[in-house]
Amino acid sequence: MVEYKTNFNTSRQRKFGTKKAWLRKKGLRQWDDDISKIIADKRQAFNKYISIKKEEDQIDYRKKRAIAKREVRN
């Protein structure tokens, strides 16, 4: 059984190739004051949502979280 698995994996790697892990990772290129402010706003919105638990606060937090993700990824 082990021999079959080894042969299968070897042939699969020859046919399809492999990906290197470092190709998939994207890191933050530069952390600046704008990103710090956006993260602080998101954190403040989260704390407000957790303490009060209103639907408007949740919507506000989700919007700020989306903005923060977008800015950090770019």
PDB file with one MODEL, atoms N, CA, C and O in Angstrom:
MODEL        1
ATOM      1  N   MET A   1       0.823  -1.194   0.000  1.00  0.00           N
ATOM      2  CA  MET A   1       0.000   0.000   0.000  1.00  0.00           C
ATOM      3  C   MET A   1       0.870   1.262   0.000  1.00  0.00           C
ATOM      4  O   MET A   1       0.563   2.222  -0.707  1.00  0.00           O
ATOM      5  N   VAL A   2       1.944   1.269   0.781  1.00  0.00           N
ATOM      6  CA  VAL A   2       2.828   2.425   0.850  1.00  0.00           C
ATOM      7  C   VAL A   2       3.515   2.636  -0.498  1.00  0.00           C
ATOM      8  O   VAL A   2       3.690   3.767  -0.949  1.00  0.00           O
ATOM      9  N   GLU A   3       3.898   1.535  -1.129  1.00  0.00           N
ATOM     10  CA  GLU A   3       4.566   1.625  -2.433  1.00  0.00           C
ATOM     11  C   GLU A   3       3.623   2.218  -3.488  1.00  0.00           C
ATOM     12  O   GLU A   3       4.044   3.030  -4.311  1.00  0.00           O
ATOM     13  N   TYR A   4       2.354   1.813  -3.460  1.00  0.00           N
ATOM     14  CA  TYR A   4       1.372   2.356  -4.392  1.00  0.00           C
ATOM     15  C   TYR A   4       1.201   3.858  -4.185  1.00  0.00           C
ATOM     16  O   TYR A   4       1.148   4.623  -5.147  1.00  0.00           O
ATOM     17  N   LYS A   5       1.116   4.270  -2.928  1.00  0.00           N
ATOM     18  CA  LYS A   5       0.934   5.684  -2.620  1.00  0.00           C
ATOM     19  C   LYS A   5       2.141   6.503  -3.082  1.00  0.00           C
ATOM     20  O   LYS A   5       1.981   7.595  -3.626  1.00  0.00           O
ATOM     21  N   THR A   6       3.321   5.986  -2.870  1.00  0.00           N
ATOM     22  CA  THR A   6       4.534   6.674  -3.299  1.00  0.00           C
ATOM     23  C   THR A   6       4.578   6.795  -4.814  1.00  0.00           C
ATOM     24  O   THR A   6       4.901   7.858  -5.345  1.00  0.00           O
ATOM     25  N   ASN A   7       4.257   5.713  -5.510  1.00  0.00           N
ATOM     26  CA  ASN A   7       4.251   5.739  -6.975  1.00  0.00           C
ATOM     27  C   ASN A   7       3.197   6.707  -7.497  1.00  0.00           C
ATOM     28  O   ASN A   7       3.440   7.439  -8.457  1.00  0.00           O
ATOM     29  N   PHE A   8       2.027   6.709  -6.864  1.00  0.00           N
ATOM     30  CA  PHE A   8       0.950   7.595  -7.295  1.00  0.00           C
ATOM     31  C   PHE A   8       1.359   9.057  -7.120  1.00  0.00           C
ATOM     32  O   PHE A   8       1.171   9.873  -8.022  1.00  0.00           O
ATOM     33  N   ASN A   9       1.914   9.378  -5.963  1.00  0.00           N
ATOM     34  CA  ASN A   9       2.328  10.765  -5.707  1.00  0.00           C
ATOM     35  C   ASN A   9       3.440  11.197  -6.651  1.00  0.00           C
ATOM     36  O   ASN A   9       3.448  12.334  -7.124  1.00  0.00           O
ATOM     37  N   THR A  10       4.367  10.310  -6.924  1.00  0.00           N
ATOM     38  CA  THR A  10       5.476  10.639  -7.815  1.00  0.00           C
ATOM     39  C   THR A  10       4.969  10.905  -9.226  1.00  0.00           C
ATOM     40  O   THR A  10       5.375  11.875  -9.867  1.00  0.00           O
ATOM     41  N   SER A  11       4.082  10.042  -9.705  1.00  0.00           N
ATOM     42  CA  SER A  11       3.562  10.239 -11.066  1.00  0.00           C
ATOM     43  C   SER A  11       2.685  11.485 -11.146  1.00  0.00           C
ATOM     44  O   SER A  11       2.691  12.189 -12.155  1.00  0.00           O
ATOM     45  N   ARG A  12       1.940  11.753 -10.093  1.00  0.00           N
ATOM     46  CA  ARG A  12       1.099  12.956 -10.070  1.00  0.00           C
ATOM     47  C   ARG A  12       1.970  14.205 -10.100  1.00  0.00           C
ATOM     48  O   ARG A  12       1.642  15.167 -10.795  1.00  0.00           O
ATOM     49  N   GLN A  13       3.071  14.208  -9.362  1.00  0.00           N
ATOM     50  CA  GLN A  13       3.968  15.358  -9.353  1.00  0.00           C
ATOM     51  C   GLN A  13       4.625  15.552 -10.713  1.00  0.00           C
ATOM     52  O   GLN A  13       4.820  16.687 -11.148  1.00  0.00           O
ATOM     53  N   ARG A  14       4.964  14.474 -11.377  1.00  0.00           N
ATOM     54  CA  ARG A  14       5.561  14.592 -12.712  1.00  0.00           C
ATOM     55  C   ARG A  14       4.563  15.152 -13.721  1.00  0.00           C
ATOM     56  O   ARG A  14       4.914  15.976 -14.566  1.00  0.00           O
ATOM     57  N   LYS A  15       3.328  14.699 -13.622  1.00  0.00           N
ATOM     58  CA  LYS A  15       2.326  15.114 -14.595  1.00  0.00           C
ATOM     59  C   LYS A  15       1.839  16.549 -14.364  1.00  0.00           C
ATOM     60  O   LYS A  15       1.760  17.335 -15.307  1.00  0.00           O
ATOM     61  N   PHE A  16       1.518  16.886 -13.127  1.00  0.00           N
ATOM     62  CA  PHE A  16       0.906  18.181 -12.833  1.00  0.00           C
ATOM     63  C   PHE A  16       1.878  19.200 -12.254  1.00  0.00           C
ATOM     64  O   PHE A  16       1.594  20.398 -12.287  1.00  0.00           O
ATOM     65  N   GLY A  17       2.987  18.770 -11.738  1.00  0.00           N
ATOM     66  CA  GLY A  17       3.932  19.703 -11.127  1.00  0.00           C
ATOM     67  C   GLY A  17       3.546  20.023  -9.696  1.00  0.00           C
ATOM     68  O   GLY A  17       2.564  19.497  -9.172  1.00  0.00           O
ATOM     69  N   THR A  18       4.321  20.884  -9.075  1.00  0.00           N
ATOM     70  CA  THR A  18       4.057  21.275  -7.693  1.00  0.00           C
ATOM     71  C   THR A  18       4.125  22.792  -7.582  1.00  0.00           C
ATOM     72  O   THR A  18       4.743  23.465  -8.407  1.00  0.00           O
ATOM     73  N   LYS A  19       3.483  23.311  -6.554  1.00  0.00           N
ATOM     74  CA  LYS A  19       3.542  24.737  -6.261  1.00  0.00           C
ATOM     75  C   LYS A  19       4.497  24.962  -5.108  1.00  0.00           C
ATOM     76  O   LYS A  19       4.613  24.127  -4.212  1.00  0.00           O
ATOM     77  N   LYS A  20       5.159  26.062  -5.135  1.00  0.00           N
ATOM     78  CA  LYS A  20       6.009  26.423  -4.018  1.00  0.00           C
ATOM     79  C   LYS A  20       5.209  27.289  -3.061  1.00  0.00           C
ATOM     80  O   LYS A  20       4.437  28.145  -3.493  1.00  0.00           O
ATOM     81  N   ALA A  21       5.384  27.077  -1.793  1.00  0.00           N
ATOM     82  CA  ALA A  21       4.588  27.749  -0.776  1.00  0.00           C
ATOM     83  C   ALA A  21       4.791  29.259  -0.798  1.00  0.00           C
ATOM     84  O   ALA A  21       3.852  30.007  -0.525  1.00  0.00           O
ATOM     85  N   TRP A  22       5.988  29.716  -1.117  1.00  0.00           N
ATOM     86  CA  TRP A  22       6.234  31.155  -1.062  1.00  0.00           C
ATOM     87  C   TRP A  22       5.515  31.919  -2.154  1.00  0.00           C
ATOM     88  O   TRP A  22       5.397  33.141  -2.060  1.00  0.00           O
ATOM     89  N   LEU A  23       5.032  31.253  -3.181  1.00  0.00           N
ATOM     90  CA  LEU A  23       4.298  31.929  -4.241  1.00  0.00           C
ATOM     91  C   LEU A  23       2.905  32.353  -3.780  1.00  0.00           C
ATOM     92  O   LEU A  23       2.348  33.313  -4.311  1.00  0.00           O
ATOM     93  N   ARG A  24       2.344  31.660  -2.813  1.00  0.00           N
ATOM     94  CA  ARG A  24       0.989  31.940  -2.364  1.00  0.00           C
ATOM     95  C   ARG A  24       0.929  33.014  -1.291  1.00  0.00           C
ATOM     96  O   ARG A  24      -0.131  33.601  -1.075  1.00  0.00           O
ATOM     97  N   LYS A  25       2.013  33.280  -0.630  1.00  0.00           N
ATOM     98  CA  LYS A  25       1.986  34.216   0.489  1.00  0.00           C
ATOM     99  C   LYS A  25       2.131  35.651   0.000  1.00  0.00           C
ATOM    100  O   LYS A  25       3.021  35.974  -0.787  1.00  0.00           O
ATOM    101  N   LYS A  26       1.239  36.497   0.481  1.00  0.00           N
ATOM    102  CA  LYS A  26       1.340  37.922   0.198  1.00  0.00           C
ATOM    103  C   LYS A  26       1.481  38.641   1.529  1.00  0.00           C
ATOM    104  O   LYS A  26       0.665  38.454   2.432  1.00  0.00           O
ATOM    105  N   GLY A  27       2.481  39.435   1.645  1.00  0.00           N
ATOM    106  CA  GLY A  27       2.691  40.154   2.884  1.00  0.00           C
ATOM    107  C   GLY A  27       2.396  41.634   2.710  1.00  0.00           C
ATOM    108  O   GLY A  27       2.214  42.126   1.596  1.00  0.00           O
ATOM    109  N   LEU A  28       2.355  42.305   3.797  1.00  0.00           N
ATOM    110  CA  LEU A  28       2.146  43.744   3.779  1.00  0.00           C
ATOM    111  C   LEU A  28       3.437  44.410   3.323  1.00  0.00           C
ATOM    112  O   LEU A  28       4.504  44.174   3.891  1.00  0.00           O
ATOM    113  N   ARG A  29       3.332  45.236   2.302  1.00  0.00           N
ATOM    114  CA  ARG A  29       4.541  45.854   1.757  1.00  0.00           C
ATOM    115  C   ARG A  29       5.044  46.996   2.636  1.00  0.00           C
ATOM    116  O   ARG A  29       6.241  47.100   2.906  1.00  0.00           O
ATOM    117  N   GLN A  30       4.126  47.847   3.078  1.00  0.00           N
ATOM    118  CA  GLN A  30       4.551  49.005   3.871  1.00  0.00           C
ATOM    119  C   GLN A  30       3.444  49.378   4.854  1.00  0.00           C
ATOM    120  O   GLN A  30       2.280  49.504   4.475  1.00  0.00           O
ATOM    121  N   TRP A  31       3.814  49.549   6.093  1.00  0.00           N
ATOM    122  CA  TRP A  31       2.870  49.961   7.131  1.00  0.00           C
ATOM    123  C   TRP A  31       3.082  51.448   7.362  1.00  0.00           C
ATOM    124  O   TRP A  31       4.164  51.878   7.762  1.00  0.00           O
ATOM    125  N   ASP A  32       2.023  52.238   7.102  1.00  0.00           N
ATOM    126  CA  ASP A  32       2.169  53.676   7.266  1.00  0.00           C
ATOM    127  C   ASP A  32       1.077  54.222   8.182  1.00  0.00           C
ATOM    128  O   ASP A  32       0.287  53.465   8.746  1.00  0.00           O
ATOM    129  N   ASP A  33       1.044  55.532   8.319  1.00  0.00           N
ATOM    130  CA  ASP A  33       0.095  56.172   9.231  1.00  0.00           C
ATOM    131  C   ASP A  33      -1.349  55.989   8.780  1.00  0.00           C
ATOM    132  O   ASP A  33      -2.247  55.874   9.614  1.00  0.00           O
ATOM    133  N   ASP A  34      -1.583  55.962   7.460  1.00  0.00           N
ATOM    134  CA  ASP A  34      -2.948  55.763   6.965  1.00  0.00           C
ATOM    135  C   ASP A  34      -3.494  54.409   7.391  1.00  0.00           C
ATOM    136  O   ASP A  34      -4.636  54.306   7.840  1.00  0.00           O
ATOM    137  N   ILE A  35      -2.682  53.377   7.250  1.00  0.00           N
ATOM    138  CA  ILE A  35      -3.123  52.039   7.642  1.00  0.00           C
ATOM    139  C   ILE A  35      -3.326  51.974   9.154  1.00  0.00           C
ATOM    140  O   ILE A  35      -4.269  51.337   9.624  1.00  0.00           O
ATOM    141  N   SER A  36      -2.464  52.614   9.907  1.00  0.00           N
ATOM    142  CA  SER A  36      -2.623  52.633  11.362  1.00  0.00           C
ATOM    143  C   SER A  36      -3.936  53.289  11.764  1.00  0.00           C
ATOM    144  O   SER A  36      -4.619  52.813  12.671  1.00  0.00           O
ATOM    145  N   LYS A  37      -4.293  54.387  11.087  1.00  0.00           N
ATOM    146  CA  LYS A  37      -5.553  55.071  11.388  1.00  0.00           C
ATOM    147  C   LYS A  37      -6.754  54.197  11.023  1.00  0.00           C
ATOM    148  O   LYS A  37      -7.728  54.126  11.773  1.00  0.00           O
ATOM    149  N   ILE A  38      -6.677  53.541   9.880  1.00  0.00           N
ATOM    150  CA  ILE A  38      -7.778  52.667   9.445  1.00  0.00           C
ATOM    151  C   ILE A  38      -7.962  51.516  10.427  1.00  0.00           C
ATOM    152  O   ILE A  38      -9.091  51.175  10.777  1.00  0.00           O
ATOM    153  N   ILE A  39      -6.861  50.915  10.873  1.00  0.00           N
ATOM    154  CA  ILE A  39      -6.939  49.814  11.836  1.00  0.00           C
ATOM    155  C   ILE A  39      -7.484  50.300  13.176  1.00  0.00           C
ATOM    156  O   ILE A  39      -8.262  49.597  13.821  1.00  0.00           O
ATOM    157  N   ALA A  40      -7.084  51.488  13.596  1.00  0.00           N
ATOM    158  CA  ALA A  40      -7.595  52.045  14.851  1.00  0.00           C
ATOM    159  C   ALA A  40      -9.098  52.304  14.759  1.00  0.00           C
ATOM    160  O   ALA A  40      -9.826  52.043  15.717  1.00  0.00           O
ATOM    161  N   ASP A  41      -9.574  52.817  13.610  1.00  0.00           N
ATOM    162  CA  ASP A  41     -11.007  53.039  13.416  1.00  0.00           C
ATOM    163  C   ASP A  41     -11.770  51.725  13.459  1.00  0.00           C
ATOM    164  O   ASP A  41     -12.845  51.637  14.052  1.00  0.00           O
ATOM    165  N   LYS A  42     -11.203  50.702  12.825  1.00  0.00           N
ATOM    166  CA  LYS A  42     -11.844  49.381  12.819  1.00  0.00           C
ATOM    167  C   LYS A  42     -11.916  48.823  14.238  1.00  0.00           C
ATOM    168  O   LYS A  42     -12.941  48.272  14.640  1.00  0.00           O
ATOM    169  N   ARG A  43     -10.841  48.962  14.988  1.00  0.00           N
ATOM    170  CA  ARG A  43     -10.807  48.450  16.359  1.00  0.00           C
ATOM    171  C   ARG A  43     -11.819  49.181  17.232  1.00  0.00           C
ATOM    172  O   ARG A  43     -12.480  48.574  18.075  1.00  0.00           O
ATOM    173  N   GLN A  44     -11.933  50.488  17.023  1.00  0.00           N
ATOM    174  CA  GLN A  44     -12.898  51.274  17.796  1.00  0.00           C
ATOM    175  C   GLN A  44     -14.329  50.859  17.448  1.00  0.00           C
ATOM    176  O   GLN A  44     -15.177  50.746  18.333  1.00  0.00           O
ATOM    177  N   ALA A  45     -14.596  50.633  16.168  1.00  0.00           N
ATOM    178  CA  ALA A  45     -15.929  50.190  15.751  1.00  0.00           C
ATOM    179  C   ALA A  45     -16.247  48.814  16.322  1.00  0.00           C
ATOM    180  O   ALA A  45     -17.385  48.548  16.709  1.00  0.00           O
ATOM    181  N   PHE A  46     -15.241  47.936  16.375  1.00  0.00           N
ATOM    182  CA  PHE A  46     -15.448  46.603  16.935  1.00  0.00           C
ATOM    183  C   PHE A  46     -15.779  46.684  18.417  1.00  0.00           C
ATOM    184  O   PHE A  46     -16.707  46.022  18.883  1.00  0.00           O
ATOM    185  N   ASN A  47     -15.027  47.491  19.164  1.00  0.00           N
ATOM    186  CA  ASN A  47     -15.291  47.627  20.597  1.00  0.00           C
ATOM    187  C   ASN A  47     -16.667  48.210  20.866  1.00  0.00           C
ATOM    188  O   ASN A  47     -17.338  47.811  21.818  1.00  0.00           O
ATOM    189  N   LYS A  48     -17.091  49.149  20.038  1.00  0.00           N
ATOM    190  CA  LYS A  48     -18.427  49.725  20.179  1.00  0.00           C
ATOM    191  C   LYS A  48     -19.494  48.673  19.894  1.00  0.00           C
ATOM    192  O   LYS A  48     -20.498  48.598  20.603  1.00  0.00           O
ATOM    193  N   TYR A  49     -19.282  47.864  18.863  1.00  0.00           N
ATOM    194  CA  TYR A  49     -20.237  46.817  18.518  1.00  0.00           C
ATOM    195  C   TYR A  49     -20.327  45.778  19.634  1.00  0.00           C
ATOM    196  O   TYR A  49     -21.423  45.340  19.982  1.00  0.00           O
ATOM    197  N   ILE A  50     -19.205  45.388  20.188  1.00  0.00           N
ATOM    198  CA  ILE A  50     -19.198  44.373  21.240  1.00  0.00           C
ATOM    199  C   ILE A  50     -19.887  44.876  22.504  1.00  0.00           C
ATOM    200  O   ILE A  50     -20.590  44.119  23.172  1.00  0.00           O
ATOM    201  N   SER A  51     -19.689  46.143  22.832  1.00  0.00           N
ATOM    202  CA  SER A  51     -20.261  46.658  24.074  1.00  0.00           C
ATOM    203  C   SER A  51     -21.760  46.935  23.960  1.00  0.00           C
ATOM    204  O   SER A  51     -22.500  46.709  24.918  1.00  0.00           O
ATOM    205  N   ILE A  52     -22.218  47.417  22.808  1.00  0.00           N
ATOM    206  CA  ILE A  52     -23.623  47.816  22.681  1.00  0.00           C
ATOM    207  C   ILE A  52     -24.461  46.759  21.960  1.00  0.00           C
ATOM    208  O   ILE A  52     -25.623  46.551  22.308  1.00  0.00           O
ATOM    209  N   LYS A  53     -23.887  46.094  20.965  1.00  0.00           N
ATOM    210  CA  LYS A  53     -24.532  45.031  20.180  1.00  0.00           C
ATOM    211  C   LYS A  53     -25.774  45.518  19.436  1.00  0.00           C
ATOM    212  O   LYS A  53     -26.811  44.856  19.448  1.00  0.00           O
ATOM    213  N   LYS A  54     -25.663  46.667  18.795  1.00  0.00           N
ATOM    214  CA  LYS A  54     -26.724  47.149  17.922  1.00  0.00           C
ATOM    215  C   LYS A  54     -26.406  46.742  16.497  1.00  0.00           C
ATOM    216  O   LYS A  54     -25.244  46.550  16.137  1.00  0.00           O
ATOM    217  N   GLU A  55     -27.442  46.612  15.695  1.00  0.00           N
ATOM    218  CA  GLU A  55     -27.255  46.196  14.305  1.00  0.00           C
ATOM    219  C   GLU A  55     -26.508  47.263  13.504  1.00  0.00           C
ATOM    220  O   GLU A  55     -25.705  46.935  12.631  1.00  0.00           O
ATOM    221  N   GLU A  56     -26.773  48.545  13.802  1.00  0.00           N
ATOM    222  CA  GLU A  56     -26.078  49.618  13.090  1.00  0.00           C
ATOM    223  C   GLU A  56     -24.578  49.581  13.367  1.00  0.00           C
ATOM    224  O   GLU A  56     -23.767  49.843  12.478  1.00  0.00           O
ATOM    225  N   ASP A  57     -24.219  49.254  14.598  1.00  0.00           N
ATOM    226  CA  ASP A  57     -22.799  49.160  14.953  1.00  0.00           C
ATOM    227  C   ASP A  57     -22.132  47.979  14.257  1.00  0.00           C
ATOM    228  O   ASP A  57     -20.966  48.054  13.870  1.00  0.00           O
ATOM    229  N   GLN A  58     -22.881  46.887  14.101  1.00  0.00           N
ATOM    230  CA  GLN A  58     -22.333  45.733  13.404  1.00  0.00           C
ATOM    231  C   GLN A  58     -22.087  46.060  11.930  1.00  0.00           C
ATOM    232  O   GLN A  58     -21.054  45.686  11.374  1.00  0.00           O
ATOM    233  N   ILE A  59     -23.023  46.750  11.306  1.00  0.00           N
ATOM    234  CA  ILE A  59     -22.870  47.140   9.903  1.00  0.00           C
ATOM    235  C   ILE A  59     -21.679  48.082   9.740  1.00  0.00           C
ATOM    236  O   ILE A  59     -20.892  47.945   8.803  1.00  0.00           O
ATOM    237  N   ASP A  60     -21.555  49.040  10.664  1.00  0.00           N
ATOM    238  CA  ASP A  60     -20.423  49.972  10.632  1.00  0.00           C
ATOM    239  C   ASP A  60     -19.102  49.228  10.782  1.00  0.00           C
ATOM    240  O   ASP A  60     -18.137  49.522  10.075  1.00  0.00           O
ATOM    241  N   TYR A  61     -19.057  48.257  11.708  1.00  0.00           N
ATOM    242  CA  TYR A  61     -17.837  47.479  11.903  1.00  0.00           C
ATOM    243  C   TYR A  61     -17.500  46.677  10.654  1.00  0.00           C
ATOM    244  O   TYR A  61     -16.339  46.630  10.250  1.00  0.00           O
ATOM    245  N   ARG A  62     -18.487  46.051  10.041  1.00  0.00           N
ATOM    246  CA  ARG A  62     -18.222  45.258   8.835  1.00  0.00           C
ATOM    247  C   ARG A  62     -17.693  46.117   7.688  1.00  0.00           C
ATOM    248  O   ARG A  62     -16.815  45.688   6.939  1.00  0.00           O
ATOM    249  N   LYS A  63     -18.229  47.328   7.553  1.00  0.00           N
ATOM    250  CA  LYS A  63     -17.727  48.235   6.511  1.00  0.00           C
ATOM    251  C   LYS A  63     -16.279  48.613   6.775  1.00  0.00           C
ATOM    252  O   LYS A  63     -15.453  48.601   5.862  1.00  0.00           O
ATOM    253  N   LYS A  64     -15.973  48.950   8.019  1.00  0.00           N
ATOM    254  CA  LYS A  64     -14.598  49.339   8.354  1.00  0.00           C
ATOM    255  C   LYS A  64     -13.643  48.156   8.260  1.00  0.00           C
ATOM    256  O   LYS A  64     -12.473  48.328   7.920  1.00  0.00           O
ATOM    257  N   ARG A  65     -14.133  46.962   8.558  1.00  0.00           N
ATOM    258  CA  ARG A  65     -13.295  45.769   8.416  1.00  0.00           C
ATOM    259  C   ARG A  65     -12.967  45.512   6.956  1.00  0.00           C
ATOM    260  O   ARG A  65     -11.837  45.151   6.626  1.00  0.00           O
ATOM    261  N   ALA A  66     -13.954  45.698   6.071  1.00  0.00           N
ATOM    262  CA  ALA A  66     -13.719  45.517   4.640  1.00  0.00           C
ATOM    263  C   ALA A  66     -12.714  46.544   4.112  1.00  0.00           C
ATOM    264  O   ALA A  66     -11.837  46.213   3.315  1.00  0.00           O
ATOM    265  N   ILE A  67     -12.850  47.774   4.560  1.00  0.00           N
ATOM    266  CA  ILE A  67     -11.912  48.828   4.149  1.00  0.00           C
ATOM    267  C   ILE A  67     -10.496  48.487   4.624  1.00  0.00           C
ATOM    268  O   ILE A  67      -9.529  48.646   3.879  1.00  0.00           O
ATOM    269  N   ALA A  68     -10.385  48.019   5.870  1.00  0.00           N
ATOM    270  CA  ALA A  68      -9.074  47.684   6.409  1.00  0.00           C
ATOM    271  C   ALA A  68      -8.450  46.529   5.639  1.00  0.00           C
ATOM    272  O   ALA A  68      -7.258  46.567   5.335  1.00  0.00           O
ATOM    273  N   LYS A  69      -9.228  45.508   5.320  1.00  0.00           N
ATOM    274  CA  LYS A  69      -8.686  44.380   4.549  1.00  0.00           C
ATOM    275  C   LYS A  69      -8.209  44.833   3.183  1.00  0.00           C
ATOM    276  O   LYS A  69      -7.143  44.430   2.719  1.00  0.00           O
ATOM    277  N   ARG A  70      -9.007  45.675   2.542  1.00  0.00           N
ATOM    278  CA  ARG A  70      -8.664  46.165   1.213  1.00  0.00           C
ATOM    279  C   ARG A  70      -7.357  46.960   1.242  1.00  0.00           C
ATOM    280  O   ARG A  70      -6.502  46.789   0.373  1.00  0.00           O
ATOM    281  N   GLU A  71      -7.207  47.823   2.239  1.00  0.00           N
ATOM    282  CA  GLU A  71      -6.015  48.664   2.322  1.00  0.00           C
ATOM    283  C   GLU A  71      -4.757  47.856   2.670  1.00  0.00           C
ATOM    284  O   GLU A  71      -3.677  48.113   2.138  1.00  0.00           O
ATOM    285  N   VAL A  72      -4.909  46.896   3.554  1.00  0.00           N
ATOM    286  CA  VAL A  72      -3.752  46.096   3.964  1.00  0.00           C
ATOM    287  C   VAL A  72      -3.289  45.209   2.813  1.00  0.00           C
ATOM    288  O   VAL A  72      -2.086  45.004   2.645  1.00  0.00           O
ATOM    289  N   ARG A  73      -4.202  44.686   2.031  1.00  0.00           N
ATOM    290  CA  ARG A  73      -3.849  43.808   0.926  1.00  0.00           C
ATOM    291  C   ARG A  73      -3.203  44.539  -0.235  1.00  0.00           C
ATOM    292  O   ARG A  73      -2.433  43.943  -0.988  1.00  0.00           O
ATOM    293  N   ASN A  74      -3.501  45.818  -0.391  1.00  0.00           N
ATOM    294  CA  ASN A  74      -2.937  46.564  -1.524  1.00  0.00           C
ATOM    295  C   ASN A  74      -1.612  47.120  -1.235  1.00  0.00           C
ATOM    296  O   ASN A  74      -1.015  47.772  -2.092  1.00  0.00           O
TER     297      ASN A  74
ENDMDL
END
